[in-house]
Amino acid sequence: MPNNKSCKKRLVTSAKRNERNRQNRAMMRSQIKTYRSEIEAASPEGKVSSLTAMYSLIDTQARKGLMPKSRAARLKSRMAAAATK
């Protein structure tokens, strides 16, 4: 247990941040899975709209620091390649 007041606050804030990051990560992973499953049967217009939505989601999560920018770029590249197949 922390002894200082600032350490106690840090414990509380890090727990809140950890929970928020876990929820955001789970949401992002589920969105990626649904994108990959629905990209098979989507029309070309649907592919473009869902791809832009995924780009926005991945960029937001990378900006928040949930993943490195290089991982975000790699994910976006793979999603674009899957959409063009």
N, C-alpha and C positions, 0 to 999 in steps of 0.2 A: 504494500500500500504506500502511496506517496505521502510525504510528510509536509511539503510546502503547499501553500495555497495555489500557486501557479502550476505545480505538478498535478494537483487534483483536477484543476480545470483542463489541463492538457489530456488527462486520462478520459474525461468526459467527452471532450471535443473529438479526440481520436476515435472513440467508440462510435460516435455519431457519424463521423466521416467514413469509417469502415463499413458501417451498415448501408449508408447511401451509395458508396462505391460498389458494394456487393449487389445491391438492387439494380443499379445502372448496368453493371456487367452482365447480370442475368437477363435483363431486358434486351440488351444488345445481342447476346448470344441467341436468344429465342427469335429475335427479328431476323438474324442472319439465317437461321435454320428454316424459317418460313419462307424467306426470299428464295433460298436454294430449292425448296420443294415446289414452289409455285412458278418458278421461272420456266419449268419444263412445258407447262400448258398455256402459258400466257401469250397473248397476241403481241406483235411488235410494239404497238403503242403502250400496252400494259408493261412490257419489259422496260421501256424507256422511263415511264413514270415511276415504277418501283425501283429502278436503278438510281434515279435522282433522289428518291426518298432515302435509300440506303446510303448514298453519298453524304447526304445531310446528316444522318444519324452518326455515321462513322467520323465525320469531321468534328461534330459536336463533342463526341466522346474523347477524341484525341485532343481537342482544345482544353477539355476539362482535366486532362492528364490521366485518363483511365487507361490509355494505351500509348505506346510511343508513336511518333508520327510516321516512322518507317513501316510499322505494322499496319497502320491505317492505309498508307499508300499501297501496300501489298494486297490488303483485302479489297480495296477498290479496284485494283488492276485485275484481280482474279474474278471479281464479280462482273466486270465489264467483259472479260473474255468469255465467261459463262453465258452472258446475255447475247453475245454475237454468234454463238454456236448454233 
